[in-house]
Amino acid sequence: MGLGGTEIVILVALVLLFFGGKRLPQLGSALGKAMTNFKSGLKEEKEDKES
């Protein structure tokens, strides 16, 4: 169930319609920070279980 080129184009167009071009960098930054925090939380959890 992979995404093809057409599906990606449609998703990008919908995101642009909903959020606008000016908000996309802010959304990308927030998503990146959230992923980083999530990964560090998983790493800490793994280290706690090993101790």
PyMOL Python script that loads the backbone (N, CA, C, O; Angstrom):
from pymol import cmd

cmd.read_pdbstr("""\
ATOM      1  N   MET A   1       0.844  -1.181   0.000  1.00  0.00           N
ATOM      2  CA  MET A   1       0.000   0.000   0.000  1.00  0.00           C
ATOM      3  C   MET A   1       0.888   1.244   0.000  1.00  0.00           C
ATOM      4  O   MET A   1       0.755   2.112   0.862  1.00  0.00           O
ATOM      5  N   GLY A   2       1.776   1.319  -0.954  1.00  0.00           N
ATOM      6  CA  GLY A   2       2.680   2.455  -1.059  1.00  0.00           C
ATOM      7  C   GLY A   2       2.015   3.643  -1.740  1.00  0.00           C
ATOM      8  O   GLY A   2       0.968   3.512  -2.373  1.00  0.00           O
ATOM      9  N   LEU A   3       2.632   4.775  -1.600  1.00  0.00           N
ATOM     10  CA  LEU A   3       2.128   5.977  -2.231  1.00  0.00           C
ATOM     11  C   LEU A   3       2.829   6.184  -3.559  1.00  0.00           C
ATOM     12  O   LEU A   3       4.054   6.107  -3.651  1.00  0.00           O
ATOM     13  N   GLY A   4       2.042   6.446  -4.576  1.00  0.00           N
ATOM     14  CA  GLY A   4       2.591   6.742  -5.888  1.00  0.00           C
ATOM     15  C   GLY A   4       2.773   8.235  -6.067  1.00  0.00           C
ATOM     16  O   GLY A   4       2.485   9.019  -5.162  1.00  0.00           O
ATOM     17  N   GLY A   5       3.247   8.620  -7.223  1.00  0.00           N
ATOM     18  CA  GLY A   5       3.480  10.032  -7.511  1.00  0.00           C
ATOM     19  C   GLY A   5       2.223  10.872  -7.462  1.00  0.00           C
ATOM     20  O   GLY A   5       2.235  11.989  -6.944  1.00  0.00           O
ATOM     21  N   THR A   6       1.134  10.338  -8.003  1.00  0.00           N
ATOM     22  CA  THR A   6      -0.127  11.079  -8.022  1.00  0.00           C
ATOM     23  C   THR A   6      -0.653  11.315  -6.617  1.00  0.00           C
ATOM     24  O   THR A   6      -1.124  12.409  -6.309  1.00  0.00           O
ATOM     25  N   GLU A   7      -0.579  10.311  -5.768  1.00  0.00           N
ATOM     26  CA  GLU A   7      -1.067  10.449  -4.399  1.00  0.00           C
ATOM     27  C   GLU A   7      -0.261  11.486  -3.624  1.00  0.00           C
ATOM     28  O   GLU A   7      -0.820  12.265  -2.851  1.00  0.00           O
ATOM     29  N   ILE A   8       1.043  11.492  -3.832  1.00  0.00           N
ATOM     30  CA  ILE A   8       1.896  12.461  -3.139  1.00  0.00           C
ATOM     31  C   ILE A   8       1.568  13.880  -3.592  1.00  0.00           C
ATOM     32  O   ILE A   8       1.506  14.793  -2.768  1.00  0.00           O
ATOM     33  N   VAL A   9       1.361  14.072  -4.876  1.00  0.00           N
ATOM     34  CA  VAL A   9       1.007  15.397  -5.393  1.00  0.00           C
ATOM     35  C   VAL A   9      -0.313  15.863  -4.800  1.00  0.00           C
ATOM     36  O   VAL A   9      -0.444  17.027  -4.422  1.00  0.00           O
ATOM     37  N   ILE A  10      -1.290  14.970  -4.714  1.00  0.00           N
ATOM     38  CA  ILE A  10      -2.591  15.333  -4.141  1.00  0.00           C
ATOM     39  C   ILE A  10      -2.437  15.698  -2.668  1.00  0.00           C
ATOM     40  O   ILE A  10      -3.027  16.678  -2.214  1.00  0.00           O
ATOM     41  N   LEU A  11      -1.651  14.924  -1.912  1.00  0.00           N
ATOM     42  CA  LEU A  11      -1.438  15.233  -0.500  1.00  0.00           C
ATOM     43  C   LEU A  11      -0.757  16.583  -0.307  1.00  0.00           C
ATOM     44  O   LEU A  11      -1.150  17.356   0.566  1.00  0.00           O
ATOM     45  N   VAL A  12       0.246  16.868  -1.104  1.00  0.00           N
ATOM     46  CA  VAL A  12       0.947  18.149  -1.002  1.00  0.00           C
ATOM     47  C   VAL A  12      -0.002  19.302  -1.325  1.00  0.00           C
ATOM     48  O   VAL A  12       0.020  20.330  -0.648  1.00  0.00           O
ATOM     49  N   ALA A  13      -0.827  19.138  -2.348  1.00  0.00           N
ATOM     50  CA  ALA A  13      -1.793  20.180  -2.699  1.00  0.00           C
ATOM     51  C   ALA A  13      -2.791  20.412  -1.570  1.00  0.00           C
ATOM     52  O   ALA A  13      -3.126  21.558  -1.272  1.00  0.00           O
ATOM     53  N   LEU A  14      -3.268  19.346  -0.941  1.00  0.00           N
ATOM     54  CA  LEU A  14      -4.209  19.498   0.170  1.00  0.00           C
ATOM     55  C   LEU A  14      -3.561  20.188   1.368  1.00  0.00           C
ATOM     56  O   LEU A  14      -4.181  21.038   2.008  1.00  0.00           O
ATOM     57  N   VAL A  15      -2.325  19.826   1.668  1.00  0.00           N
ATOM     58  CA  VAL A  15      -1.624  20.468   2.776  1.00  0.00           C
ATOM     59  C   VAL A  15      -1.442  21.954   2.491  1.00  0.00           C
ATOM     60  O   VAL A  15      -1.624  22.781   3.385  1.00  0.00           O
ATOM     61  N   LEU A  16      -1.088  22.299   1.269  1.00  0.00           N
ATOM     62  CA  LEU A  16      -0.935  23.710   0.911  1.00  0.00           C
ATOM     63  C   LEU A  16      -2.253  24.459   1.030  1.00  0.00           C
ATOM     64  O   LEU A  16      -2.272  25.606   1.477  1.00  0.00           O
ATOM     65  N   LEU A  17      -3.354  23.831   0.640  1.00  0.00           N
ATOM     66  CA  LEU A  17      -4.658  24.479   0.751  1.00  0.00           C
ATOM     67  C   LEU A  17      -5.045  24.704   2.212  1.00  0.00           C
ATOM     68  O   LEU A  17      -5.547  25.772   2.562  1.00  0.00           O
ATOM     69  N   PHE A  18      -4.816  23.715   3.055  1.00  0.00           N
ATOM     70  CA  PHE A  18      -5.220  23.825   4.454  1.00  0.00           C
ATOM     71  C   PHE A  18      -4.346  24.788   5.251  1.00  0.00           C
ATOM     72  O   PHE A  18      -4.870  25.587   6.026  1.00  0.00           O
ATOM     73  N   PHE A  19      -3.028  24.730   5.079  1.00  0.00           N
ATOM     74  CA  PHE A  19      -2.121  25.473   5.934  1.00  0.00           C
ATOM     75  C   PHE A  19      -1.474  26.677   5.258  1.00  0.00           C
ATOM     76  O   PHE A  19      -1.035  27.596   5.949  1.00  0.00           O
ATOM     77  N   GLY A  20      -1.405  26.698   3.955  1.00  0.00           N
ATOM     78  CA  GLY A  20      -0.763  27.801   3.264  1.00  0.00           C
ATOM     79  C   GLY A  20       0.747  27.635   3.232  1.00  0.00           C
ATOM     80  O   GLY A  20       1.321  26.900   4.035  1.00  0.00           O
ATOM     81  N   GLY A  21       1.370  28.312   2.313  1.00  0.00           N
ATOM     82  CA  GLY A  21       2.808  28.183   2.116  1.00  0.00           C
ATOM     83  C   GLY A  21       3.639  28.759   3.248  1.00  0.00           C
ATOM     84  O   GLY A  21       4.750  28.290   3.498  1.00  0.00           O
ATOM     85  N   LYS A  22       3.115  29.776   3.944  1.00  0.00           N
ATOM     86  CA  LYS A  22       3.889  30.409   5.010  1.00  0.00           C
ATOM     87  C   LYS A  22       3.983  29.544   6.256  1.00  0.00           C
ATOM     88  O   LYS A  22       4.944  29.668   7.015  1.00  0.00           O
ATOM     89  N   ARG A  23       3.009  28.673   6.486  1.00  0.00           N
ATOM     90  CA  ARG A  23       3.003  27.858   7.703  1.00  0.00           C
ATOM     91  C   ARG A  23       3.755  26.541   7.535  1.00  0.00           C
ATOM     92  O   ARG A  23       4.068  25.893   8.534  1.00  0.00           O
ATOM     93  N   LEU A  24       4.051  26.129   6.319  1.00  0.00           N
ATOM     94  CA  LEU A  24       4.713  24.843   6.101  1.00  0.00           C
ATOM     95  C   LEU A  24       6.073  24.722   6.792  1.00  0.00           C
ATOM     96  O   LEU A  24       6.345  23.681   7.389  1.00  0.00           O
ATOM     97  N   PRO A  25       6.942  25.743   6.738  1.00  0.00           N
ATOM     98  CA  PRO A  25       8.216  25.601   7.464  1.00  0.00           C
ATOM     99  C   PRO A  25       8.024  25.436   8.970  1.00  0.00           C
ATOM    100  O   PRO A  25       8.761  24.690   9.613  1.00  0.00           O
ATOM    101  N   GLN A  26       7.037  26.130   9.529  1.00  0.00           N
ATOM    102  CA  GLN A  26       6.755  26.001  10.961  1.00  0.00           C
ATOM    103  C   GLN A  26       6.266  24.597  11.281  1.00  0.00           C
ATOM    104  O   GLN A  26       6.669  24.014  12.287  1.00  0.00           O
ATOM    105  N   LEU A  27       5.408  24.055  10.440  1.00  0.00           N
ATOM    106  CA  LEU A  27       4.896  22.706  10.654  1.00  0.00           C
ATOM    107  C   LEU A  27       6.010  21.673  10.538  1.00  0.00           C
ATOM    108  O   LEU A  27       6.070  20.731  11.328  1.00  0.00           O
ATOM    109  N   GLY A  28       6.889  21.846   9.559  1.00  0.00           N
ATOM    110  CA  GLY A  28       8.013  20.926   9.392  1.00  0.00           C
ATOM    111  C   GLY A  28       8.951  20.965  10.582  1.00  0.00           C
ATOM    112  O   GLY A  28       9.433  19.925  11.031  1.00  0.00           O
ATOM    113  N   SER A  29       9.213  22.157  11.096  1.00  0.00           N
ATOM    114  CA  SER A  29      10.079  22.298  12.256  1.00  0.00           C
ATOM    115  C   SER A  29       9.453  21.636  13.479  1.00  0.00           C
ATOM    116  O   SER A  29      10.133  20.921  14.215  1.00  0.00           O
ATOM    117  N   ALA A  30       8.182  21.867  13.696  1.00  0.00           N
ATOM    118  CA  ALA A  30       7.498  21.267  14.847  1.00  0.00           C
ATOM    119  C   ALA A  30       7.474  19.745  14.731  1.00  0.00           C
ATOM    120  O   ALA A  30       7.645  19.043  15.727  1.00  0.00           O
ATOM    121  N   LEU A  31       7.264  19.239  13.530  1.00  0.00           N
ATOM    122  CA  LEU A  31       7.259  17.795  13.325  1.00  0.00           C
ATOM    123  C   LEU A  31       8.647  17.203  13.591  1.00  0.00           C
ATOM    124  O   LEU A  31       8.762  16.145  14.209  1.00  0.00           O
ATOM    125  N   GLY A  32       9.680  17.874  13.133  1.00  0.00           N
ATOM    126  CA  GLY A  32      11.044  17.406  13.373  1.00  0.00           C
ATOM    127  C   GLY A  32      11.388  17.373  14.855  1.00  0.00           C
ATOM    128  O   GLY A  32      11.999  16.417  15.332  1.00  0.00           O
ATOM    129  N   LYS A  33      10.996  18.415  15.584  1.00  0.00           N
ATOM    130  CA  LYS A  33      11.248  18.448  17.023  1.00  0.00           C
ATOM    131  C   LYS A  33      10.478  17.345  17.736  1.00  0.00           C
ATOM    132  O   LYS A  33      11.002  16.711  18.652  1.00  0.00           O
ATOM    133  N   ALA A  34       9.242  17.114  17.322  1.00  0.00           N
ATOM    134  CA  ALA A  34       8.433  16.067  17.946  1.00  0.00           C
ATOM    135  C   ALA A  34       9.053  14.693  17.709  1.00  0.00           C
ATOM    136  O   ALA A  34       9.090  13.865  18.618  1.00  0.00           O
ATOM    137  N   MET A  35       9.535  14.450  16.503  1.00  0.00           N
ATOM    138  CA  MET A  35      10.165  13.157  16.204  1.00  0.00           C
ATOM    139  C   MET A  35      11.447  12.976  17.012  1.00  0.00           C
ATOM    140  O   MET A  35      11.726  11.879  17.496  1.00  0.00           O
ATOM    141  N   THR A  36      12.225  14.044  17.160  1.00  0.00           N
ATOM    142  CA  THR A  36      13.455  13.976  17.935  1.00  0.00           C
ATOM    143  C   THR A  36      13.154  13.656  19.395  1.00  0.00           C
ATOM    144  O   THR A  36      13.821  12.819  20.003  1.00  0.00           O
ATOM    145  N   ASN A  37      12.141  14.328  19.957  1.00  0.00           N
ATOM    146  CA  ASN A  37      11.767  14.068  21.347  1.00  0.00           C
ATOM    147  C   ASN A  37      11.258  12.645  21.518  1.00  0.00           C
ATOM    148  O   ASN A  37      11.559  11.995  22.520  1.00  0.00           O
ATOM    149  N   PHE A  38      10.499  12.159  20.562  1.00  0.00           N
ATOM    150  CA  PHE A  38       9.969  10.804  20.630  1.00  0.00           C
ATOM    151  C   PHE A  38      11.101   9.781  20.607  1.00  0.00           C
ATOM    152  O   PHE A  38      11.103   8.837  21.396  1.00  0.00           O
ATOM    153  N   LYS A  39      12.063   9.968  19.705  1.00  0.00           N
ATOM    154  CA  LYS A  39      13.190   9.042  19.603  1.00  0.00           C
ATOM    155  C   LYS A  39      14.039   9.058  20.865  1.00  0.00           C
ATOM    156  O   LYS A  39      14.485   8.008  21.329  1.00  0.00           O
ATOM    157  N   SER A  40      14.266  10.246  21.422  1.00  0.00           N
ATOM    158  CA  SER A  40      15.060  10.308  22.646  1.00  0.00           C
ATOM    159  C   SER A  40      14.307   9.663  23.807  1.00  0.00           C
ATOM    160  O   SER A  40      14.930   9.051  24.674  1.00  0.00           O
ATOM    161  N   GLY A  41      12.992   9.788  23.840  1.00  0.00           N
ATOM    162  CA  GLY A  41      12.192   9.120  24.863  1.00  0.00           C
ATOM    163  C   GLY A  41      12.279   7.614  24.750  1.00  0.00           C
ATOM    164  O   GLY A  41      12.369   6.919  25.762  1.00  0.00           O
ATOM    165  N   LEU A  42      12.254   7.103  23.529  1.00  0.00           N
ATOM    166  CA  LEU A  42      12.394   5.659  23.329  1.00  0.00           C
ATOM    167  C   LEU A  42      13.772   5.178  23.768  1.00  0.00           C
ATOM    168  O   LEU A  42      13.905   4.112  24.370  1.00  0.00           O
ATOM    169  N   LYS A  43      14.782   5.964  23.465  1.00  0.00           N
ATOM    170  CA  LYS A  43      16.148   5.593  23.840  1.00  0.00           C
ATOM    171  C   LYS A  43      16.295   5.565  25.361  1.00  0.00           C
ATOM    172  O   LYS A  43      16.918   4.656  25.909  1.00  0.00           O
ATOM    173  N   GLU A  44      15.720   6.562  26.043  1.00  0.00           N
ATOM    174  CA  GLU A  44      15.784   6.595  27.505  1.00  0.00           C
ATOM    175  C   GLU A  44      15.038   5.408  28.105  1.00  0.00           C
ATOM    176  O   GLU A  44      15.501   4.808  29.075  1.00  0.00           O
ATOM    177  N   GLU A  45      13.900   5.073  27.539  1.00  0.00           N
ATOM    178  CA  GLU A  45      13.126   3.932  28.025  1.00  0.00           C
ATOM    179  C   GLU A  45      13.908   2.639  27.880  1.00  0.00           C
ATOM    180  O   GLU A  45      13.897   1.793  28.774  1.00  0.00           O
ATOM    181  N   LYS A  46      14.587   2.489  26.750  1.00  0.00           N
ATOM    182  CA  LYS A  46      15.393   1.287  26.523  1.00  0.00           C
ATOM    183  C   LYS A  46      16.548   1.207  27.515  1.00  0.00           C
ATOM    184  O   LYS A  46      16.852   0.135  28.039  1.00  0.00           O
ATOM    185  N   GLU A  47      17.193   2.357  27.770  1.00  0.00           N
ATOM    186  CA  GLU A  47      18.304   2.391  28.722  1.00  0.00           C
ATOM    187  C   GLU A  47      17.813   2.069  30.136  1.00  0.00           C
ATOM    188  O   GLU A  47      18.517   1.400  30.893  1.00  0.00           O
ATOM    189  N   ASP A  48      16.619   2.534  30.502  1.00  0.00           N
ATOM    190  CA  ASP A  48      16.070   2.250  31.822  1.00  0.00           C
ATOM    191  C   ASP A  48      15.777   0.771  32.003  1.00  0.00           C
ATOM    192  O   ASP A  48      15.988   0.221  33.084  1.00  0.00           O
ATOM    193  N   LYS A  49      15.298   0.133  30.964  1.00  0.00           N
ATOM    194  CA  LYS A  49      14.990  -1.297  31.042  1.00  0.00           C
ATOM    195  C   LYS A  49      16.255  -2.132  31.165  1.00  0.00           C
ATOM    196  O   LYS A  49      16.253  -3.167  31.831  1.00  0.00           O
ATOM    197  N   GLU A  50      17.332  -1.693  30.530  1.00  0.00           N
ATOM    198  CA  GLU A  50      18.589  -2.424  30.581  1.00  0.00           C
ATOM    199  C   GLU A  50      19.269  -2.307  31.935  1.00  0.00           C
ATOM    200  O   GLU A  50      20.038  -3.188  32.318  1.00  0.00           O
ATOM    201  N   SER A  51      18.999  -1.240  32.657  1.00  0.00           N
ATOM    202  CA  SER A  51      19.657  -1.011  33.961  1.00  0.00           C
ATOM    203  C   SER A  51      19.021  -1.818  35.058  1.00  0.00           C
ATOM    204  O   SER A  51      19.451  -1.742  36.209  1.00  0.00           O
TER     205      SER A  51
END
""", "prot")
cmd.dss("prot")
cmd.show_as("cartoon", "prot")
cmd.util.cbc("prot")
cmd.orient("prot")
